[in-house]
Amino acid sequence: MVRADQPLPAGFAGQDVRLTIESAATDGEALVVPITAVSAGADGRTVVTAVSAEGTQRRVEVRTGTSGDGYVAVTPAQAGALGAGTEVVIGVAPRETRGKSK
């Protein structure tokens, strides 16, 4: 059951309303990545793959936190290893198969 902590406007009676429930939140700003960017290795480490401006990729170990709307808060295991604006890999495209018609 949901109860309002203060009286609702009388104009709401008989109307459709949207109810938003906040189940978790961060204490302030958080570094977030798409949830599909996070993977776990056989060693149990959770990582994201960061892409440099030159296109090189490196794995960055992270600790995950609160998630929502397709994003998850991350904290790099090594301070400064990941920052706002860093591009991350969110999937792997299959290799294109090319051939000649016979």
DRENMI-927379 format. One line per field, with one value per residue: residue in one letter; residue number from 1; z, x, y of N, C-alpha, C, O, CB in turn. Coordinates in steps of 0.05 Angstrom, whole numbers, plus 5000, padded with zeros to 4 digits. Glycine has a CB too. Example, Ala and Ser with C-alpha at 12.3 -4.5 7.8 and 13.67 -1.06 7.14 Angstrom:
<torkols>
resn = A,S .
resi = 1,2 .
n_c3 = 5156,5142 .
n_c1 = 5264,5257 .
n_c2 = 4886,4955 .
ca_c3 = 5156,5143 .
ca_c1 = 5246,5273 .
ca_c2 = 4910,4979 .
c_c3 = 5156,5157 .
c_c1 = 5264,5258 .
c_c2 = 4934,5001 .
o_c3 = 5169,5161 .
o_c1 = 5285,5268 .
o_c2 = 4934,5023 .
cb_c3 = 5181,5114 .
cb_c1 = 5226,5282 .
cb_c2 = 4911,4988 .
</torkols>
This chain:
<torkols>
resn = M,V,R,A,D,Q,P,L,P,A,G,F,A,G,Q,D,V,R,L,T,I,E,S,A,A,T,D,G,E,A,L,V,V,P,I,T,A,V,S,A,G,A,D,G,R,T,V,V,T,A,V,S,A,E,G,T,Q,R,R,V,E,V,R,T,G,T,S,G,D,G,Y,V,A,V,T,P,A,Q,A,G,A,L,G,A,G,T,E,V,V,I,G,V,A,P,R,E,T,R,G,K,S,K .
resi = 1,2,3,4,5,6,7,8,9,10,11,12,13,14,15,16,17,18,19,20,21,22,23,24,25,26,27,28,29,30,31,32,33,34,35,36,37,38,39,40,41,42,43,44,45,46,47,48,49,50,51,52,53,54,55,56,57,58,59,60,61,62,63,64,65,66,67,68,69,70,71,72,73,74,75,76,77,78,79,80,81,82,83,84,85,86,87,88,89,90,91,92,93,94,95,96,97,98,99,100,101,102 .
n_c3 = 5000,4985,5014,5018,5043,5053,5044,4981,4922,4911,4857,4836,4844,4815,4771,4725,4750,4757,4793,4824,4850,4892,4899,4911,4919,4905,4946,4926,4868,4818,4783,4725,4681,4621,4637,4607,4595,4635,4657,4683,4701,4699,4744,4780,4782,4769,4711,4664,4596,4574,4524,4491,4464,4419,4404,4428,4473,4542,4600,4658,4725,4766,4820,4830,4840,4857,4812,4756,4707,4664,4674,4714,4775,4782,4813,4802,4816,4819,4835,4793,4746,4712,4685,4682,4619,4593,4542,4537,4522,4500,4478,4432,4365,4316,4273,4207,4153,4092,4024,3958,3905,3873 .
n_c1 = 5017,5010,5020,5007,5051,5032,4971,4939,4925,4856,4840,4865,4833,4802,4835,4887,4951,5022,5066,5127,5177,5231,5282,5335,5392,5448,5497,5511,5539,5555,5599,5579,5565,5539,5502,5513,5566,5596,5632,5647,5703,5733,5764,5735,5738,5709,5701,5709,5717,5758,5764,5814,5828,5858,5839,5857,5848,5835,5830,5794,5791,5734,5689,5622,5561,5500,5446,5406,5356,5385,5438,5498,5530,5600,5663,5729,5780,5832,5849,5831,5835,5792,5747,5698,5668,5700,5704,5672,5670,5612,5594,5607,5617,5599,5646,5652,5633,5660,5657,5664,5618,5596 .
n_c2 = 4977,5045,5107,5176,5227,5276,5314,5303,5342,5359,5357,5312,5269,5213,5216,5194,5181,5186,5147,5151,5112,5115,5073,5068,5109,5153,5185,5233,5265,5216,5173,5144,5088,5056,4999,4954,4959,4938,4882,4817,4780,4714,4713,4740,4794,4858,4895,4950,4967,5016,5067,5102,5168,5158,5109,5063,5007,4993,4953,4969,4960,4961,4979,4966,5003,5034,5022,5041,5058,5036,5047,5043,5059,5069,5058,5068,5019,5036,5099,5153,5124,5122,5168,5222,5228,5192,5145,5082,5012,4982,4936,4881,4880,4833,4798,4818,4780,4766,4750,4720,4718,4658 .
ca_c3 = 5000,4983,5028,5015,5068,5056,5028,4953,4912,4904,4829,4829,4847,4790,4749,4723,4760,4756,4819,4822,4876,4892,4916,4919,4910,4913,4965,4911,4841,4815,4756,4716,4655,4614,4651,4588,4594,4657,4655,4705,4692,4714,4769,4798,4780,4752,4695,4640,4576,4567,4498,4491,4440,4396,4398,4443,4494,4566,4620,4683,4746,4780,4839,4821,4861,4851,4784,4748,4680,4645,4682,4740,4786,4784,4825,4794,4837,4821,4833,4768,4723,4696,4692,4667,4591,4582,4526,4545,4503,4510,4464,4412,4340,4304,4250,4181,4135,4064,4005,3930,3894,3855 .
ca_c1 = 5000,5024,5007,5020,5060,5017,4947,4941,4905,4830,4839,4876,4813,4792,4854,4911,4975,5046,5079,5155,5187,5260,5290,5363,5404,5475,5500,5517,5545,5568,5609,5562,5569,5518,5505,5524,5595,5609,5634,5661,5721,5734,5777,5716,5741,5690,5716,5699,5739,5759,5776,5828,5823,5871,5826,5868,5830,5847,5811,5796,5776,5715,5670,5596,5543,5472,5440,5379,5353,5406,5465,5507,5552,5625,5686,5753,5796,5855,5839,5838,5837,5768,5735,5675,5673,5716,5688,5674,5659,5586,5587,5626,5604,5609,5662,5638,5642,5660,5664,5657,5596,5605 .
ca_c2 = 5000,5070,5129,5202,5238,5300,5312,5308,5361,5347,5353,5286,5248,5202,5220,5177,5194,5170,5145,5144,5101,5115,5050,5071,5134,5158,5207,5258,5258,5191,5166,5121,5077,5038,4973,4935,4963,4924,4853,4803,4760,4688,4718,4753,4823,4872,4914,4963,4972,5044,5072,5127,5184,5145,5084,5039,4998,4982,4944,4983,4947,4979,4969,4977,5013,5036,5022,5049,5069,5025,5056,5034,5076,5054,5070,5053,5008,5053,5127,5167,5106,5126,5194,5232,5232,5170,5127,5054,4993,4971,4911,4873,4875,4808,4803,4818,4758,4774,4729,4725,4701,4637 .
c_c3 = 5000,4997,5023,5042,5073,5038,4999,4944,4905,4875,4819,4830,4820,4766,4749,4733,4757,4783,4814,4849,4874,4911,4925,4907,4919,4932,4952,4882,4840,4786,4748,4688,4648,4627,4633,4584,4615,4652,4678,4693,4708,4741,4789,4797,4762,4737,4674,4622,4567,4540,4499,4465,4415,4388,4412,4466,4518,4586,4646,4704,4761,4801,4831,4845,4852,4821,4779,4720,4660,4652,4709,4749,4789,4798,4816,4818,4841,4816,4807,4743,4703,4704,4675,4638,4578,4566,4535,4524,4515,4496,4444,4387,4328,4280,4225,4164,4107,4047,3977,3921,3875,3833 .
c_c1 = 5018,5007,5022,5028,5047,4992,4951,4920,4879,4827,4850,4855,4802,4811,4875,4935,4998,5059,5108,5165,5218,5269,5319,5373,5432,5475,5504,5522,5560,5578,5593,5570,5544,5523,5517,5554,5610,5609,5651,5678,5720,5747,5759,5718,5720,5705,5699,5723,5737,5773,5788,5820,5836,5858,5837,5849,5846,5825,5816,5779,5759,5700,5643,5580,5515,5468,5411,5379,5375,5434,5472,5530,5576,5646,5710,5769,5821,5845,5849,5840,5813,5755,5711,5684,5690,5697,5693,5661,5633,5578,5608,5610,5616,5626,5646,5649,5639,5668,5657,5635,5607,5586 .
c_c2 = 5025,5091,5155,5213,5266,5298,5318,5328,5347,5342,5326,5264,5240,5206,5199,5193,5175,5170,5136,5135,5101,5093,5052,5097,5137,5182,5234,5250,5232,5187,5141,5113,5061,5011,4952,4938,4948,4894,4842,4781,4734,4692,4733,4784,4835,4894,4928,4966,5000,5047,5100,5143,5173,5118,5059,5033,4988,4975,4959,4969,4967,4964,4982,4985,5012,5036,5030,5061,5060,5033,5045,5052,5058,5071,5055,5043,5024,5081,5139,5150,5109,5152,5201,5237,5210,5152,5098,5037,4982,4946,4905,4867,4850,4816,4801,4796,4767,4750,4737,4707,4681,4632 .
o_c3 = 5013,4992,5025,5062,5094,5020,4992,4956,4893,4867,4796,4818,4804,4744,4769,4726,4754,4795,4801,4869,4856,4935,4945,4886,4938,4935,4964,4873,4858,4768,4761,4672,4665,4628,4643,4571,4613,4644,4691,4677,4729,4759,4811,4810,4741,4750,4667,4631,4554,4534,4505,4447,4393,4368,4408,4478,4515,4588,4655,4700,4768,4801,4826,4868,4840,4806,4797,4711,4642,4636,4725,4733,4798,4796,4821,4838,4864,4794,4800,4722,4680,4728,4656,4633,4553,4577,4542,4510,4538,4502,4439,4387,4329,4267,4222,4162,4098,4055,3972,3930,3860,3816 .
o_c1 = 5039,4983,5047,5014,5052,4991,4966,4899,4880,4812,4846,4859,4794,4803,4881,4938,4995,5063,5112,5162,5229,5264,5327,5363,5441,5455,5502,5510,5575,5565,5593,5580,5529,5545,5531,5566,5634,5589,5666,5669,5707,5742,5768,5702,5713,5719,5677,5746,5718,5791,5775,5808,5826,5866,5826,5836,5867,5805,5838,5754,5769,5697,5642,5584,5505,5483,5394,5399,5382,5452,5455,5547,5575,5646,5712,5772,5831,5835,5873,5845,5815,5754,5705,5704,5693,5676,5716,5642,5633,5557,5626,5593,5640,5622,5629,5674,5617,5684,5646,5633,5626,5591 .
o_c2 = 5025,5093,5155,5209,5278,5283,5337,5329,5325,5323,5318,5243,5256,5199,5187,5216,5151,5192,5115,5150,5088,5094,5039,5107,5124,5196,5255,5230,5225,5198,5121,5129,5052,5002,4934,4921,4945,4882,4856,4765,4734,4676,4739,4797,4823,4910,4918,4967,5009,5032,5119,5132,5177,5107,5037,5051,4976,4988,4961,4966,4989,4939,5006,4975,4993,5047,5027,5072,5075,5027,5039,5060,5035,5096,5031,5057,5027,5087,5137,5160,5101,5158,5187,5249,5210,5144,5091,5045,4973,4935,4921,4850,4845,4836,4784,4793,4775,4733,4759,4684,4687,4615 .
cb_c3 = 5024,4954,5058,5001,5069,5048,5040,4937,4888,4914,4815,4848,4865,4784,4751,4694,4789,4734,4837,4810,4882,4901,4900,4910,4919,4888,4985,4923,4827,4823,4756,4717,4653,4583,4662,4561,4596,4684,4627,4727,4691,4697,4765,4825,4770,4769,4681,4646,4552,4589,4476,4492,4445,4403,4369,4453,4484,4579,4624,4680,4766,4760,4869,4804,4869,4863,4772,4768,4681,4618,4682,4739,4814,4757,4857,4777,4832,4800,4857,4772,4732,4699,4690,4679,4587,4604,4496,4573,4497,4507,4451,4421,4320,4295,4249,4167,4140,4059,4012,3912,3881,3870 .
cb_c1 = 4981,5030,5003,5001,5091,5034,4925,4939,4915,4807,4853,4899,4789,4766,4867,4915,4972,5066,5063,5171,5176,5271,5286,5381,5387,5494,5522,5542,5561,5549,5640,5532,5595,5515,5478,5510,5601,5594,5647,5642,5750,5749,5803,5719,5769,5666,5740,5685,5737,5774,5754,5859,5833,5901,5827,5897,5811,5867,5812,5786,5795,5696,5678,5581,5551,5461,5445,5367,5352,5399,5467,5517,5543,5635,5683,5771,5803,5877,5848,5864,5838,5748,5756,5662,5687,5730,5694,5661,5679,5565,5559,5643,5608,5586,5686,5639,5626,5679,5650,5682,5574,5611 .
cb_c2 = 5000,5078,5123,5222,5241,5326,5331,5281,5377,5366,5375,5279,5258,5215,5248,5167,5202,5180,5125,5167,5073,5143,5024,5047,5158,5164,5202,5273,5280,5167,5160,5129,5060,5036,4964,4937,4993,4930,4845,4792,4770,4667,4733,4744,4831,4883,4900,4991,4952,5060,5070,5123,5213,5141,5079,5045,4977,5003,4913,5013,4932,4992,4977,4956,5041,5062,4994,5069,5099,5033,5087,5004,5088,5045,5071,5071,4978,5044,5143,5180,5078,5102,5216,5257,5258,5154,5129,5050,4970,4992,4912,4849,4899,4790,4784,4845,4732,4798,4702,4721,4718,4611 .
</torkols>
